[in-house]
């Protein structure tokens, strides 16, 4: 009978955790929907200024690259118009794109709140010292995410659009892209940038649970750099300058992650020595 009661208590405890997780997910979803609704309402700004901005010659990245190229006697990024058109080929194409773009924008804006809900769910299972040491987790993780999104939007996106928009296998084939394909590229570049810039946070937690060590990261540094260059080659135009522009911040983040991992290991060793 006592064993049965304990079993019921464990089951109720597990269900309580599921209920708590459900409410955190509901709150996160509500925040995303609310910010997504705001983005849906301000359609002109979201699409004309933000989404379609990287296809215009006066986009800040093109202007900066054009000035830099001219200083070196080149005209690589100097143009008045990209030779492609964007169109919608399905009846519900524009409306569908409007909905999903608004949801994506809502998630990006609500990211700190979503992260807060995630932290509130896992923090009760941590020790008091671990909670104190991770007070700035939400701020740092959100900051890195937004920097990554901006990097993806202002660096990776225009480089990709500039190359793919001008690329032709033949002068007889016109570049007329579907709006879903174009926005998919912008969304992928921005979100992948946000995820990649979370590398220090990911390494922090992997080191905490013992899956990663600074020695391991140093040992495989060369392989990591090769992987970074391959990823840079995939998501950017096939020229060395663009690949280096994308690869440099990722390599820097990797080195910072090694430093973070080393600091955590030192603290853990010091704590173990003190307990002994």
CORJORA-V802293 format. One record per backbone hydrogen bond with DSSP energy under -1.0 kcal/mol. CO is the residue of the C=O (numbers start at 1). NH is the residue of the N-H. E is the energy in kcal/mol with one decimal. If there is no record, write none. Layout:
co = (CO;CO)
nh = (NH;NH)
e = (E;E)
//
This chain:
co = (1;2;3;4;5;6;7;8;9;10;11;12;13;14;15;16;17;18;19;20;21;22;23;24;25;26;27;28;29;30;31;32;33;34;35;36;37;38;41;42;43;44;45;45;46;47;52;53;56;59;60;61;62;63;64;65;66;67;69;70;75;82;85;87;90;92;93;94;95;96;97;98;99;100;101;102;103;104;105;106;110;111;112;113;114;115;116;117;118;119;122;123;127;128;129;132;134;136;137;138;139;140;141;142;143;144;145;146;147;148;149;150;151;151;152;155;156;157;158;159;160;161;163;170;175;177;178;179;180;181;182;183;184;185;186;187;188;189;190;191;192;193;195;196;198;199;200;201;202;203;204;205;206;206;207;213;214;215;216;218;220;221;222;223;224;225;226;227;228;229;230;231;232;237;239;240;241;242;243;244;247;248;249;250;251;252;253;254;255;256;257;258;259;260;261;262;263;264;265;266;267;268;269;270;271;272)
nh = (5;6;7;8;9;10;11;12;13;14;15;16;17;18;19;20;21;22;23;24;25;26;27;28;29;30;31;32;33;34;35;36;37;38;39;40;41;42;43;46;47;48;49;50;51;52;55;56;59;63;64;65;66;67;68;69;70;71;74;73;78;84;177;179;93;96;97;98;99;100;101;102;103;104;105;106;107;108;109;110;114;115;116;117;118;119;120;121;122;123;125;126;131;132;133;135;137;140;141;142;143;144;145;146;147;148;149;150;151;152;153;154;155;156;157;159;160;161;162;163;164;165;167;173;85;87;182;183;184;185;186;187;188;189;190;191;192;193;194;195;196;197;198;199;202;203;204;205;206;207;208;209;211;212;210;217;218;219;220;221;224;225;226;227;228;229;230;231;232;233;234;235;236;239;243;244;245;246;247;248;251;252;253;254;255;256;257;258;259;260;261;262;263;264;265;266;267;268;269;270;271;272;273;274;275;276)
e = (-2.1;-2.2;-2.0;-2.3;-2.5;-2.4;-2.2;-2.9;-2.5;-2.4;-2.4;-2.6;-1.9;-2.0;-2.5;-2.5;-2.6;-2.5;-2.0;-1.9;-2.5;-2.4;-2.5;-2.2;-2.6;-2.6;-2.1;-2.3;-2.7;-2.7;-2.4;-2.4;-2.3;-1.7;-2.2;-2.3;-2.1;-2.2;-1.3;-2.2;-2.6;-1.8;-1.1;-1.9;-2.8;-3.1;-1.3;-2.1;-1.5;-2.0;-2.4;-2.6;-2.5;-2.2;-2.2;-2.5;-2.5;-1.6;-3.2;-1.5;-1.1;-2.2;-2.2;-2.4;-1.0;-2.9;-2.2;-2.1;-2.3;-2.4;-2.4;-1.8;-2.0;-2.3;-2.6;-2.5;-2.3;-2.3;-2.5;-2.3;-2.5;-2.7;-2.0;-2.2;-2.0;-2.6;-2.6;-1.3;-1.8;-2.7;-1.4;-2.0;-2.2;-2.2;-2.4;-1.3;-1.7;-2.8;-2.8;-2.3;-2.5;-2.7;-2.1;-2.6;-2.4;-2.4;-2.5;-2.5;-2.5;-2.7;-2.3;-3.2;-2.1;-1.4;-2.6;-1.6;-2.4;-2.9;-2.7;-1.8;-2.9;-2.6;-1.3;-1.5;-2.0;-2.8;-2.2;-2.6;-2.0;-1.6;-1.9;-3.0;-2.4;-2.4;-2.2;-2.7;-2.3;-1.6;-1.9;-2.3;-2.6;-1.9;-1.5;-1.6;-2.3;-2.7;-2.0;-1.8;-2.4;-2.5;-1.8;-1.8;-2.4;-1.1;-1.1;-2.0;-2.4;-2.4;-1.9;-1.3;-2.4;-2.6;-2.0;-2.4;-2.5;-2.4;-2.2;-2.7;-2.5;-2.1;-1.7;-2.3;-1.0;-2.3;-1.9;-2.4;-2.2;-1.8;-2.5;-2.5;-2.5;-2.3;-2.3;-1.9;-2.2;-2.5;-2.2;-1.7;-1.8;-2.4;-2.8;-2.4;-2.1;-2.1;-2.2;-2.2;-2.0;-2.5;-2.5;-2.5;-2.3;-2.3;-2.3;-2.0;-2.1;-1.6)
//
